[in-house]
């Protein structure tokens, strides 16, 4: 029963021996406010949102001034100067399409930021559970080291009375040295996932990360069909592709309007020359309406733009198909690892009670029979291997679940 609750004991020790233990949820909650890359992506989205107002504006009016630079004969009927203003008239829906296209482009950036946030959460979860695996494995080795040191003292006592040989003591000491070295390697290996967590949270890479976790085997909370539907509906990567497709469609609509003739209206004020000897009615200034027409005579740029958008839309369809294949493969691989972790966990849970029984029997036998020492050491090693297998199964299952959750937007 003591060994069966080993994982719970490890979690209590990990939390009790560290003053600044951090649960996984608190670290995940801190990502949006601390990761500079993610904050930059959201700020870029805010910047692009300003383009919507810009794109939906009317064309700027044009002000013109014409005047006669050199004196003309008094009899000239031409105005001395003309001041005019022109305003282009966009086609119906043109301003709306441009504004909506700008909005869709901003939404693409937002969905890319949401995708990056999911990736960062997955990276942090993976590193967190890797840290748990290393810390818990080191604790398992520490527990086995305590048993070996007790065995060492017993072997020394028996050697002193002549019922054990020096080789028995040396064999135990060699095993102790081996486990101590493995424990150091595990403690050194935790620096890598710790640095990954600190990088995500924009902290010094060597800042200690203390875990607060109750280890448990992860379980799949969704059935596969509902999971596939949910991913297709909510995953930001698919949303970004949909917005790209919408942006392309709107650019296509604007291009089709641009290839039509453009109309502009305006008003001129003409200043007429004053003097004698001119025809009747001279000297009166005039207001004159003006009409302008833009003639899109060169059609090839518009045709090329149409082809560009059609090809882009086809490309986006291929990208959506590729993304669907990627998430399907990723989920299937994660489910495979999840099931493998469950099988390994069950195997360790079934074998550990048998190994514990054998250990107790061999410990009793060793007090009277030195020949059982090799078997006892072998079973100690077997128990450590099973404890580590159980820990690794929990870590692997949680990391596999994190890989599935990478595709799910809460």
C-alpha positions as CSV (number, residue, x, y, z in Angstrom):
1,X,0.0,0.0,0.0
2,X,2.9,2.3,0.8
3,X,4.4,1.8,-2.7
4,X,1.0,2.0,-4.5
5,X,0.6,5.5,-3.2
6,X,4.1,6.5,-4.2
7,X,3.1,9.1,-6.8
8,X,0.9,10.8,-4.2
9,X,3.8,10.9,-1.7
10,X,6.1,12.4,-4.4
11,X,3.6,15.1,-5.1
12,X,3.3,16.0,-1.5
13,X,7.0,16.1,-1.1
14,X,7.5,18.2,-4.1
15,X,5.0,20.8,-2.8
16,X,6.1,20.7,0.8
17,X,9.8,21.1,0.3
18,X,9.5,24.2,-2.0
19,X,8.2,27.5,-0.7
20,X,7.4,29.0,-4.1
21,X,5.6,26.1,-5.7
22,X,3.7,27.1,-8.9
23,X,0.7,25.2,-10.1
24,X,0.5,24.7,-13.9
25,X,-2.7,26.8,-14.2
26,X,-1.0,29.8,-12.7
27,X,1.9,29.6,-15.2
28,X,-0.5,29.2,-18.1
29,X,-2.5,32.2,-17.0
30,X,0.7,34.3,-16.9
31,X,1.6,33.6,-20.6
32,X,-0.4,36.4,-22.3
33,X,0.8,39.1,-19.9
34,X,4.5,38.0,-19.9
35,X,5.5,36.6,-23.3
36,X,6.9,39.4,-25.4
37,X,6.4,37.7,-28.7
38,X,2.7,37.0,-28.0
39,X,2.1,40.6,-26.7
40,X,3.7,41.9,-29.9
41,X,1.3,39.8,-32.0
42,X,-1.7,41.1,-30.2
43,X,-0.4,44.7,-30.5
44,X,0.1,44.2,-34.2
45,X,-3.5,43.1,-34.5
46,X,-4.5,46.4,-32.7
47,X,-2.4,48.3,-35.2
48,X,-3.9,46.7,-38.2
49,X,-7.4,47.3,-36.9
50,X,-6.7,51.0,-37.5
51,X,-6.5,50.2,-41.3
52,X,-10.3,49.6,-41.4
53,X,-11.1,53.3,-40.9
54,X,-8.4,54.3,-43.4
55,X,-9.5,51.9,-46.1
56,X,-13.2,52.9,-45.9
57,X,-12.6,56.6,-46.4
58,X,-13.7,58.6,-49.4
59,X,-11.0,59.5,-52.0
60,X,-9.3,62.8,-51.1
61,X,-10.7,65.8,-53.0
62,X,-8.4,67.5,-55.5
63,X,-8.0,71.3,-55.6
64,X,-6.7,72.9,-58.7
65,X,-5.6,76.3,-59.7
66,X,-5.0,77.6,-63.3
67,X,-3.9,81.1,-64.3
68,X,-2.4,82.9,-67.2
69,X,1.2,83.6,-66.6
70,X,1.7,86.1,-69.5
71,X,-0.5,89.0,-70.5
72,X,-2.9,88.4,-73.3
73,X,-4.6,90.9,-75.6
74,X,-7.5,92.7,-74.0
75,X,-9.8,91.0,-76.5
76,X,-9.1,87.6,-75.1
77,X,-12.2,85.8,-73.7
78,X,-10.1,83.5,-71.5
79,X,-10.4,83.7,-67.7
80,X,-7.4,85.2,-65.9
81,X,-7.5,82.4,-63.3
82,X,-9.5,79.3,-62.5
83,X,-9.9,77.7,-59.1
84,X,-11.5,74.3,-59.0
85,X,-12.1,71.3,-56.8
86,X,-12.8,67.7,-57.8
87,X,-14.2,64.7,-55.8
88,X,-13.9,61.1,-57.0
89,X,-17.0,59.0,-56.6
90,X,-16.4,55.4,-55.6
91,X,-18.7,52.7,-56.9
92,X,-21.4,51.3,-54.6
93,X,-19.8,48.8,-52.2
94,X,-16.2,49.8,-53.0
95,X,-15.5,51.5,-49.7
96,X,-17.3,48.8,-47.7
97,X,-15.3,46.1,-49.4
98,X,-12.0,47.8,-48.8
99,X,-12.9,48.3,-45.1
100,X,-14.0,44.7,-44.7
101,X,-10.8,43.5,-46.4
102,X,-8.7,45.5,-44.0
103,X,-10.7,44.1,-41.1
104,X,-10.2,40.5,-42.4
105,X,-6.4,41.1,-42.7
106,X,-6.4,42.2,-39.1
107,X,-8.3,39.2,-38.0
108,X,-5.8,37.0,-39.8
109,X,-3.1,38.4,-37.5
110,X,-5.3,37.9,-34.4
111,X,-5.9,34.2,-35.3
112,X,-2.2,33.8,-35.8
113,X,-1.7,35.2,-32.3
114,X,-4.2,32.8,-30.9
115,X,-2.4,29.9,-32.6
116,X,0.9,31.1,-31.1
117,X,-0.8,31.3,-27.7
118,X,-1.9,27.6,-28.0
119,X,1.6,26.6,-29.1
120,X,3.1,28.4,-26.1
121,X,0.7,26.7,-23.7
122,X,1.6,23.4,-25.2
123,X,5.3,24.1,-24.8
124,X,4.8,25.1,-21.2
125,X,2.7,22.1,-20.4
126,X,5.2,19.8,-22.0
127,X,8.1,21.3,-20.1
128,X,6.2,21.4,-16.8
129,X,5.4,17.6,-17.0
130,X,9.0,16.9,-18.1
131,X,10.1,18.7,-15.0
132,X,7.7,16.6,-12.9
133,X,9.1,13.4,-14.5
134,X,12.7,14.4,-13.7
135,X,11.9,15.5,-10.1
136,X,9.8,12.5,-9.3
137,X,12.3,10.1,-10.8
138,X,15.0,11.7,-8.7
139,X,12.8,11.2,-5.7
140,X,12.3,7.6,-6.6
141,X,16.0,7.1,-6.8
142,X,16.4,8.9,-3.4
143,X,14.0,6.5,-1.8
144,X,15.8,3.5,-3.2
145,X,19.1,5.0,-2.0
146,X,17.8,5.1,1.5
147,X,17.0,1.3,1.2
148,X,20.5,0.7,-0.2
149,X,22.2,2.6,2.6
150,X,20.2,0.6,5.2
151,X,21.3,-2.5,3.3
152,X,24.9,-1.3,3.3
153,X,24.9,-0.8,7.1
154,X,23.4,-4.3,7.5
155,X,26.1,-5.8,5.2
156,X,28.9,-4.0,7.2
157,X,27.5,-5.3,10.5
158,X,27.4,-8.9,9.1
159,X,30.9,-8.5,7.7
160,X,32.1,-7.5,11.1
161,X,30.8,-10.7,12.6
162,X,32.0,-12.8,9.8
163,X,28.7,-13.7,8.2
164,X,29.2,-11.5,5.1
165,X,32.1,-10.8,2.8
166,X,33.7,-7.5,1.8
167,X,32.5,-8.0,-1.7
168,X,28.9,-7.9,-0.5
169,X,29.6,-4.4,1.0
170,X,31.4,-3.2,-2.1
171,X,28.6,-4.5,-4.4
172,X,26.0,-2.4,-2.4
173,X,28.3,0.6,-2.4
174,X,28.8,0.4,-6.1
175,X,25.0,0.4,-6.6
176,X,24.7,3.4,-4.3
177,X,27.3,5.3,-6.3
178,X,25.5,4.5,-9.5
179,X,22.2,5.7,-8.2
180,X,23.7,8.9,-6.8
181,X,25.2,9.6,-10.2
182,X,21.9,9.0,-11.9
183,X,20.2,11.3,-9.5
184,X,22.7,14.1,-10.3
185,X,22.1,13.6,-14.0
186,X,18.4,13.9,-13.4
187,X,18.8,17.1,-11.4
188,X,21.1,18.5,-14.2
189,X,18.6,17.5,-16.9
190,X,15.8,19.6,-15.3
191,X,17.7,22.8,-16.4
192,X,16.5,22.3,-20.0
193,X,12.7,22.3,-19.4
194,X,13.1,24.9,-16.7
195,X,14.8,27.2,-19.2
196,X,12.0,26.5,-21.7
197,X,9.4,27.6,-19.1
198,X,11.3,30.7,-18.2
199,X,11.8,31.6,-21.9
200,X,8.0,31.4,-22.4
201,X,7.4,33.5,-19.3
202,X,10.1,36.1,-20.2
203,X,12.1,35.3,-17.0
204,X,15.8,34.7,-16.4
205,X,16.6,31.2,-17.8
206,X,18.1,30.0,-14.5
207,X,15.2,31.1,-12.3
208,X,14.0,28.0,-10.4
209,X,10.7,26.6,-11.3
210,X,9.0,24.8,-8.4
211,X,6.2,22.4,-9.1
212,X,2.9,22.0,-7.4
213,X,1.2,19.0,-9.0
214,X,-0.8,16.0,-8.0
215,X,0.3,13.4,-10.6
216,X,-2.5,11.5,-12.4
217,X,-2.7,9.6,-15.6
218,X,-4.3,11.8,-18.2
219,X,-7.5,10.6,-19.9
220,X,-9.1,11.6,-23.2
221,X,-12.0,13.8,-22.3
222,X,-13.6,13.8,-25.8
223,X,-14.6,11.2,-28.3
224,X,-12.8,11.4,-31.6
225,X,-15.7,12.6,-33.8
226,X,-16.6,15.5,-31.5
227,X,-13.0,16.4,-31.1
228,X,-12.5,16.6,-34.9
229,X,-15.6,18.8,-35.2
230,X,-14.5,21.1,-32.4
231,X,-11.0,21.5,-33.9
232,X,-12.4,22.4,-37.3
233,X,-14.8,24.9,-35.8
234,X,-12.5,26.6,-33.2
235,X,-8.8,26.1,-34.1
236,X,-7.4,29.5,-35.0
237,X,-5.3,28.1,-37.8
238,X,-8.5,27.2,-39.7
239,X,-10.0,30.6,-38.8
240,X,-7.0,32.4,-40.2
241,X,-7.3,30.6,-43.5
242,X,-11.0,31.5,-43.7
243,X,-10.1,35.1,-43.1
244,X,-7.4,35.0,-45.8
245,X,-9.9,33.5,-48.2
246,X,-12.4,36.3,-47.3
247,X,-9.7,38.9,-47.8
248,X,-8.9,37.6,-51.2
249,X,-12.5,37.5,-52.2
250,X,-12.9,41.2,-51.1
251,X,-9.8,42.2,-53.0
252,X,-11.2,40.5,-56.0
253,X,-14.5,42.5,-55.7
254,X,-12.6,45.8,-55.4
255,X,-10.5,44.9,-58.4
256,X,-13.6,44.3,-60.5
257,X,-14.9,47.7,-59.5
258,X,-11.6,49.3,-60.2
259,X,-11.6,48.1,-63.8
260,X,-14.8,50.1,-64.4
261,X,-14.6,53.7,-65.5
262,X,-14.4,56.1,-62.5
263,X,-16.5,59.2,-62.2
264,X,-15.5,62.5,-60.5
265,X,-17.5,65.7,-60.1
266,X,-16.3,69.2,-59.3
267,X,-16.8,72.9,-59.5
268,X,-14.6,75.6,-61.0
269,X,-14.6,79.3,-60.2
270,X,-13.3,81.4,-63.2
271,X,-12.0,84.9,-62.7
272,X,-12.6,86.9,-65.9
273,X,-10.4,89.7,-67.1
274,X,-11.6,93.3,-66.6
275,X,-11.1,96.0,-69.3
276,X,-12.5,98.0,-72.2
277,X,-13.1,97.0,-75.7
278,X,-14.1,93.5,-74.9
279,X,-17.4,91.8,-76.0
280,X,-20.5,92.6,-74.0
281,X,-20.8,91.0,-70.6
282,X,-17.1,91.0,-70.0
283,X,-15.6,91.1,-66.5
284,X,-18.2,88.8,-64.9
285,X,-16.7,85.9,-62.9
286,X,-18.3,82.5,-63.4
287,X,-19.0,79.2,-61.6
288,X,-18.6,76.2,-63.8
289,X,-19.5,72.6,-63.0
290,X,-16.9,69.9,-64.0
291,X,-17.2,66.2,-64.7
292,X,-14.2,63.8,-64.8
293,X,-13.9,60.3,-66.1
294,X,-11.2,57.8,-65.3
295,X,-10.7,55.4,-68.2
296,X,-9.1,52.1,-67.3
297,X,-7.7,51.5,-70.8
298,X,-4.9,49.1,-69.8
299,X,-6.8,45.9,-68.8
300,X,-3.8,43.6,-68.2
301,X,-3.1,44.7,-64.6
302,X,-6.8,44.0,-63.6
303,X,-6.8,40.6,-65.4
304,X,-3.5,39.7,-63.7
305,X,-5.0,40.7,-60.3
306,X,-8.0,38.5,-60.9
307,X,-5.8,35.5,-61.8
308,X,-3.6,36.2,-58.7
309,X,-6.6,36.1,-56.4
310,X,-8.0,32.9,-57.9
311,X,-4.7,31.1,-57.6
312,X,-4.3,32.4,-54.0
313,X,-7.8,31.0,-53.1
314,X,-6.8,27.6,-54.6
315,X,-3.6,27.7,-52.5
316,X,-5.6,28.5,-49.4
317,X,-7.8,25.4,-50.1
318,X,-4.7,23.3,-50.3
319,X,-3.4,24.8,-47.1
320,X,-6.7,24.0,-45.3
321,X,-6.5,20.4,-46.5
322,X,-2.9,20.1,-45.3
323,X,-3.7,21.6,-41.9
324,X,-6.6,19.1,-41.5
325,X,-4.2,16.3,-42.3
326,X,-1.7,17.6,-39.9
327,X,-4.1,17.9,-37.0
328,X,-5.5,14.4,-37.8
329,X,-2.0,12.9,-37.7
330,X,-1.0,14.8,-34.6
331,X,-4.1,13.7,-32.7
332,X,-3.8,10.1,-33.8
333,X,-0.1,10.0,-32.7
334,X,-1.0,11.6,-29.4
335,X,-3.8,9.1,-28.8
336,X,-1.3,6.3,-29.6
337,X,1.1,7.7,-27.0
338,X,-1.7,8.1,-24.5
339,X,-2.8,4.5,-24.8
340,X,0.8,3.4,-24.6
341,X,1.2,5.4,-21.4
342,X,-1.9,3.8,-19.9
343,X,-0.6,0.3,-20.7
344,X,2.8,1.0,-19.2
345,X,1.1,2.5,-16.1
346,X,-1.1,-0.6,-15.7
347,X,1.9,-2.9,-16.1
348,X,3.9,-1.1,-13.4
349,X,0.9,-1.0,-11.1
350,X,0.5,-4.8,-11.4
351,X,4.1,-5.7,-11.1
352,X,5.1,-3.5,-8.2
353,X,3.2,-5.4,-5.5
354,X,4.8,-8.6,-6.6
355,X,8.3,-7.0,-6.5
356,X,7.6,-5.5,-3.1
357,X,6.6,-8.9,-1.8
358,X,9.8,-10.4,-3.2
359,X,11.9,-7.6,-1.7
360,X,10.4,-8.2,1.8
361,X,11.1,-11.9,1.6
362,X,14.7,-11.3,0.3
363,X,15.4,-8.7,3.0
364,X,14.4,-11.2,5.6
365,X,16.5,-13.9,4.0
366,X,19.5,-11.7,3.7
367,X,19.7,-11.3,7.5
368,X,20.6,-15.0,7.6
369,X,21.8,-15.9,4.1
370,X,24.3,-13.7,2.2
371,X,23.7,-15.6,-1.0
372,X,20.4,-13.7,-1.5
373,X,22.2,-10.3,-1.9
374,X,22.4,-10.4,-5.8
375,X,18.7,-11.1,-6.0
376,X,17.9,-8.4,-3.5
377,X,19.8,-5.8,-5.4
378,X,18.2,-7.0,-8.7
379,X,14.8,-6.5,-7.1
380,X,15.7,-3.1,-5.8
381,X,16.7,-2.1,-9.3
382,X,13.5,-3.6,-10.7
383,X,11.4,-1.6,-8.2
384,X,13.1,1.6,-9.2
385,X,12.6,0.8,-12.9
386,X,8.8,0.2,-12.2
387,X,8.5,3.4,-10.2
388,X,10.2,5.4,-13.0
389,X,8.0,3.6,-15.6
390,X,4.9,4.7,-13.7
391,X,6.2,8.3,-13.4
392,X,7.1,8.4,-17.1
393,X,3.7,7.0,-18.0
394,X,2.0,9.8,-16.1
395,X,4.3,12.4,-17.7
396,X,3.9,11.0,-21.2
397,X,0.1,10.8,-20.9
398,X,-0.1,14.5,-19.8
399,X,2.3,15.6,-22.6
400,X,0.2,13.6,-25.1
401,X,-3.0,15.3,-23.8
402,X,-1.2,18.7,-24.1
403,X,-0.5,17.9,-27.7
404,X,-4.2,17.2,-28.4
405,X,-5.1,20.4,-26.5
406,X,-2.8,22.4,-28.8
407,X,-5.6,22.2,-31.4
408,X,-8.4,23.2,-29.1
409,X,-9.3,26.8,-28.4
410,X,-11.1,27.1,-25.1
